[in-house]
Amino acid sequence: NPFYHLSREQLYNNQEEVKRMLNPRQNIKAFFQEGNAGEIKLEIGNIGIFPLEIVDVAYNNTDVFRFISGNKIIQPKKSGAIEYQKINFNIPSNLKFNNSLINDLRVRYKIIGSDDIKNETILPWAYVGEDFLEGDFIRQTPTVFGPLDFLEIDEINRVIKIKQGIWTINKSLIIPKGFVVEFKEGTVIDLINGAMIISYSNLQFIGTQQNPIKIISSDGTGQGLAVINSKKDSVFEYVEFRGLTSPSKENWELTGALTFYESPIIFKNVIVSGMKSEDSINLIRTNYKITDSLFENCFSDCFDNDFGEGVIKNTFFEGCGNDCIDVSGALVELENIKINSSGDKGVSSGEKSHVVFEDISINKGYIGIASKDQSIVEGTGAKISNTKYGLAVYQKKIEYGPAEMKLADIEMSSVEEENLIEKSSKLSIDEKIILDGEEKVYERLYPGGG
C-alpha cells in the first residue's frame, strides 16, 4: 500500500507502555507474620498483572534469607482479589534476628521470564485476612446495642457515651446513624485482633491537655476509625491516634487508618502517630479544619484529601513515608505549616485542586511543592531546603491538563534543582514568569512509574 504511513511515534508510545507495565511502582505486598526457630514467616500477595517468582529476602542488601517452603510462584490477582501466600525463609546463621531488623528487610522477586530482580519493603505487621469477619462487613447490623459495658446509651436523647477508662476492643464496633457519640477525657481505646470503629453518627472526642483521649492498638492490628455519611461536625480535641492500620474486611477495604467520608471534622491539638496504612487520614468529599496538630512517623501519606474543602493551620508533619499533604480535586488553605522528612512530596496538589498557603517550611524530601493536572498552587512565604526538587509543575494524567503555580517570597537552600516545569504548565515567582519547557516531567521524576 503506497499510501500507508507507519507512525514511529506509535511504536515508541507502545514501547513506553510496555516499560510501564513491566516496571510498575509496586508488584507485591509483603507482610511480616512472625520470626522464630531460625526462620521468618511472610504473607506475600501479587498485586500486579504478571506472575512473579519469589527469589529470597535480603537484609541491608547483604545477608540473605533463603527460601524454605511455600509457593515461590505467585499468580496475579483475579477479579480484584489478592491471594496471599505463606512463605518461610531461614535466618542467616551469622545474624541474630529481632523485630527491630524488619524495617531493613526486602523481598526480592522477578517477573517470570525476566532476569531483572526487583525488591519490595516488608510491612512490619501481620496481614489480617478477609475472613476475619463472616459476611460483608459494611452490611452487618450495628453492634452498638450489644452487651458492651463501656457504653452508656440514651435512646430518648439519642446520645451514646463512652465511659471514662481503659477499654480493650477485640471486635469491631459499628455505630448506627442518628446519635451523638461522646468520649470523655482520659479514655483509652485499645483496638486489637483487627477490630475497628465505624460510625454513621458524629463523634465528640473532647480530651484535655492533661488527660487526652487515646485510640491505640497494642498488638498492631487495630484497623482504625471510619465515619461515614455523618452530616454534622465530628470534633476531636486533645486526641491521640497511634499505631493503627487501615480497615480490610471481606469485600470492603479503605486506604486510611482514619477515614471520613462526607463527614465534616474539626481537629484541634490532635496527634496522629505511627500509622501503618496508605493514608494516615483520608478525607473524601469532606469539609475540615485542622489546627495545632501533629502528624508523625507514618508509613505512607500523612494527610490525603479527595474532593473536599478545608483549612490546615499551625500543624507539624514529621517523618511521612510518602507525601505529607496530598490533595485531589480539593480547595485547601494552609497556614503556618512545618514539614520535615517526607519520602516524596511535602505538598502535592492534583486533579484540579486549588491550594493557597501562607508561611510554610519544608525540609528534607524528594519534591518540596508539586502542582499537577490542572491544579493551581498560590502562596507566599515558603522555605524549602534539602530536597532534590524545590518546585514541580506538570501534567501526570492524560485526562487532565497542565498545572500552574504562583508564589512570592520563596527561599530555597540545599536544593539540587529549584524548578522543574513542564511545557504548557506555568510557574511565576514574585510576579516573574519562570521559563522552562521540559517534556514528560512525570517520567523524569518517576522513571519507574511511581
N, C-alpha and C positions, 0 to 999 in steps of 0.2 A: 504494500500500500504506500505509494509515493507521497501521499498527503498526511501520513501518520507522523505525529511528533512525539517522541519519547521524552517525558519530563524527567530530567535528572533530579530536580528538586523533590519530586515524589519519592524517588529511590532513596534520597538522603533522609527524607522525613521517615520513611519506613525503617531505615537503619537506626535512626534515633529512637523510634518507638520500640524496636527490638531491644536496644540497650536499656531503655527504661524498664521494660518488662523483666529483663534479666537482672537488673540492679535496683530493685525497689528499696524504699527506706527500711523496710523490715520484712523478713520472711517468716520468722518464727517467734513464738512466745515461750519462754522457759521459766518455770517456777521451781524454786528450791523446796523440796519436801522435807528431807532430813539428812543428817550425816552421822554415821556411827559404824563401828565394827570394820573400819578400814575402807568404807565406801560412802559415796553420796548418792542420793536418790533425787532425780528430777522428773518433772512432768513437762513434756515439750509438745507444742502444737504447731502445725503448719498453717500459717495464715496467708500464704502466697498461692500462686496458681500452678506451680510446678512441684513434682515430687522431689523430696530432699533426702540426702543421706547424712546422718549424724556422724561426724568424724571422731571428736573427742571433746574434752573440756580442758581449757588452759587457765593456769593461774599466773597472772602478770606476764603472760606470753612466754613463760619459761617452763614451769612444772606442768606436766601433762597428766590428766586424769584419764586413764584408758577405759574404753568401753568394756563392760562386764556382761550385761544382759539387757534384754528388751528388744524392741524393734528398731533397727538402725535406719530403716527406710520409712519415712513419714509421708503419707499421701496428702495432697492439698485438701482444703476444706470442701465439703459438699453442702449445697443448699444453705450456705451461710453458717453452718455449724462447724466448730473447730473440734477435732477429735484429738484429745491429749493422750500421749503415750508415756508410760512409766519406764524410765531408762536409768540403769545403775552404772556408776563409774567408780573405779578404785582410786583411793587416795594414794599419791606417791609416798613411798616409804620414807623419803627424806623430809616430808612435810608434816608438821604437827598441825592438824586441822582444828579450827574452831570457827564459830559463826562469824567472827569479825572478818574472815577471809572471803566471805560470799560476795561482797561488793566488787572484788577483783577477779571473779571467775567469769569466763566467757565460753559459751558453747561454740564449737567450730563445726561447720557444716558446708555442704556444697549441693548445688542443683545437680541432679543425676544427669550425667552426660557432659558435665563441665569439670575442669580441673581447678577452677577458681574457688579457693576455700574462703568462706566468709565467716564472720563471728557475730555473736549477739550476747548482750548482757543478760545475766540470770537475775530474775526478780527475786529479792531475798525474802520471800514469804511463800506460803503454801497456796497452791491453786485450790479454790473451793468449787467443787464440781456442781454442775447444773442440777444434779439430783438431790441437792441439799433440802429443797422443799418439794413436796409432791404437787404436781399440777402447775398451772400457770400462776406464778406468784402475784402478778399485778391484779388478777381477778379473784384473789382469795378474799373471804369475808374478813372485815376488820376484826382484829383480835383484842381491841381495847376493852371489850366488855367481859373478858375472861377473869379468872381469879388472880388478878395482879395486885399484890398487896402494896405496891409503891404508888398506886394511883388513887386519887380521890375524885369521883365523878359526880358532878352536879348536873343531872339531866334537865332539871327545870330551867336553870340559868345557862345551860349548855357550856359549862366550864369543866375542864379536866385539869387537875393539879397534880404535879409530880411531888411527892413528899420529899422533904429535905432528908438527905442521907446518901450513902454509897450503895448503888444498886448494880448488880450484875445481870445482864440480859443475854440469855443464850438462845432465844427465839425471837424472830423479827416481830416488831410491834407496828401494826397498821392502824392509824387513827382516821376515822371517817370525817366527812365534811360537816360543817355546821357548829363546830366547837371553837373555843379559845383554849389553847394548851399553855399552862403556866408552869415554869420551872422556878424553884426557889433558889436563892443564893446558897453557895456551898454544896449544891447537889453534884454528885459524880455518877455518870452512867458509863458502865464498862460493857461494851459490846463484844461478845465472844461467840465462837462457833459459827461465824458467818452471819450473825444477826445484824439487822439494820432497823432504822426507824423511818417509816414512810407516813407522811401526814397529808391529808386533804384539808386540814384546818390550819389557821395561822398559829404561830408559836410565839410565846413571850418568854424568852430566856433572859431574865434580869438578875445578873450577879452583882457583886461589888468588887472593888479592888482587893479587899482583904479576903473575900470569900467568893472567888469566881466559880461559875458553873463549868464543869469539865465533861466532855464526851470523849472517851478514850477506848482503846482496845488492848487489853493486857496480853492477848495471845496473837495479835497482829492480823486477825481475820475479820474484825468488825467492819461491816460494809456501809458505814456512814449514815447519812441523813438525806432524805429527799422530801421536798414539799411540792405538791402538785396541785395546780388549779385552786390555790387559795388566794382569793382576790384582795384580802386585807393584808396590811403590812405585818410581816414577822419581824420582831425586834430582838436583837441579840446585843446585850451589853455585858462586858466583862465575862466573856465566854472563851473557853479554850477547847479547840478540836485537835486531837493528837493521835497520830498513828493509825488512821483509818484508811480503808481502801474503797474502791468503787463497787457498787452493787452488781452482782452477777448471779441471777437466779434463772431457773428454767424458763426459756422463751422470753427473757427480759434482762436487759443489761444497760447500764449507764456508764458514762465516762468519768463522772465527777464523784469524788467521795462526799462532797456536799453539792446537792443539785436542787435548784429552784426553778420550776417550770411554771411560767405565768403566775408567779407568786412573789410579789414585791418584798424587799427586805431592807432592813436598816441594821448595819453593823457599826458598833462603837466599842472601841477597846476590845477587839476580838483577836485571838491568836489562832492561826492555822498552821500546824507544825507537823512535819514528818508524814505527810500524806503519801500513800503508795498507790497512786492512780494516775490516769492520763491527765485529768484535770483535778486540781485540789478543790476548786469550787467552779461549778459550771452554772451560769445563769442563762436561761432560754426564754426569750420574749418576756423579760422581767425588768422592772424598774428597781433601782437600788441606790443606796447611799452608804458608803463605807468610809469611816473616819477613824483616825488614831489607832490603826490596827497593824498587825504584823503577820506576814506570810514567810515561813522559813523552812529550809531543808526538805523540800518537796520533790518527789520523784520526777515529775514532768512539768506541765504548765501549772503555774500557781493560780492564775485567775483567767477564766475563759468566759466571755460573754457573747452570746449569739442573739442578734436582733433585739437588743434591749436598749435602755437609756438610763444613764446614771452618773454618779459623781464618786470619785475616789480622792480622798484628801488626807494629808498628814499620815501617810501609810508607808511602811518599810517592807521591801521584798528582799529576802536574803537566801541565796542557795537554791534557786529553782533549776531543776534538771533540764527544762526546755525554755519556753517563753515565760516571762514574768507576768506580763499583761497582754492577753491575746483577745482581740475583739473582731467580730464579723457582723456586718450589717447593723452596726450599733452606733449610737451617739453617746460619746463619753467625755466627761470633763475630769482632768487630772490636775491636782494642785498639791505642791509640796510633797513630791514622791521621791523616795530614795530606793534605788535598785542596786544590789551588789551580787555579783556572781550568778549570771544566768547562763544556762547551757546553750541557748540560741539567741533569741531577741529580747531586749529589755522591754520594748513596746512594739507590738505587732498589730497593725490596723489593716483589715482586709475586707473584701466584698462590700464595697460602697459604704464603709464606715466613715464617721467624721469624729476625729479626736481633737480636742482642744486642751492644751496644757499650759501651766504656769509653774515655773520652778520645779525642775525635775533633774535628778542626779543619777547617772548610770555609770557603774564601774564594773569592769570585767564581764566579758561576754563575747559573742560572735558578731552580732549586729546591735548597735545602740537603739535606733528607732527605724522601723520599716513601715512604709505606706505602699500598699499594693492593691491591684484590682479595683480601680476607680474610687479608692479611698482618698480622703483629704485629712492631712495632719497639720494643724496650726498651733503654734506655741511660741512662748518667749521664756528665756531663762533656763537653758539646758546646759548641763555639764556632762560630757561623755569622755570616759577615759578607759584605757586598757581593753579596747575592743579591736577586732580585725577590721570591721567596717563601722564607721560612725553613723551614716545615714544611708538608707537604701530605698529607692523609689522605682517600682517596677510592676509589671503585669505577670501574674502567675497562671491564672486560669483563662482559657480562651473565651469563655462566656462573658468575661468582664473586659474592661478597657484599661488604659494607662492610669497611673495614680499621680497624686500631687502632694507637695509639702511646702508650707510657708512658715518660715521660722525667723526669729530675731533673738539677738543676744545669746549666741551659741559659743561655748568654749569646748575645745577638744584637746586631749593630751594623750600621748602614747597610743595613738590610733593608726593602724597600718594604712588604711585608705579612708579618708574622711567622707567622700561622697561617691555613691555608685548609682547612676541614674540611667534608666533605660530610655531608648529613643521613644519619643512621644510623651513620656512622663515628664513632670516638671518639679523643679526644686528652686526655691528662692530663699535667700538668707539676707536679712536686713534690707529687703526690697530689691536685692540684686539677684538676677537670674543666673543660676549656676548651669553652665552648658556642659553637656556630656553627649552621649549618643551610643551607649553600649547596646549591643544586641544580646538577646537571650540572657538577661541578668539572672533570672532564677536558676538557669542551668549552670551559670558560673558560681553562684552562691552554693548550690546544692547539686554538684555533678553526679551524685549517686541517686538523685531523685528524692532528697529529704524534704 
